[in-house]
Amino acid sequence: MLRKSCLPRSKGCHGRVIRERPDESTAVAGFTLIEIVVAVAILGIAIVGIFGAMATFLQAGRIDRSVSDLDQVVRTYTETMNGVSYVSCAASYPSVTLPGGYTFSAGPTVKYWNGDNPATFAASCGTDKGVQQISATIRQTASSQTQSALLVKNSG
């Protein structure tokens, strides 16, 4: 709103010219440069925090997916190994393989039951007593995650 004031030596308000000037109580104040810089800095810190949290969340998802995939491969390997016919004094079961992207980081190792109770297993086969212990550690090449598998296979 504008306020009228009379200036001396001017015509208008009893011989004076009326000059209009902004009313100081209704003048619009702007933001200072400091306020804008502080607001932008706070917004920048918040955005960095949000993107950092998103990156952590995505990384956790990748790891979880990797562990889940590896678990599935280990389960499939042990189920396939159970499905293969028992071979007396077998050093390995080469027909059971891993899918692409997975390797054995240890094993597979076949041990042979000594025929005792509780069961103990030997690394060499004298006479096969009908039970083998097969152990392997499977590694996912993309993530280097590993998981061990232990399987007891019997002839009957």
Secondary structure, DSSP 8 states (H G I E B T S, - for coil): -EEEEEETT-SSSSS-EEEEEE-TTS------HHHHHHHHHHHHHHHHHHHHHHHHHHHHHHHHHHHHHHHHHHHHHHHHHHHS---TT-S--TT----TTEEEEEEEEEEEE-S-SS--EESS-SS--SEEEEEEEEEETTT--EEEEEEEEE--
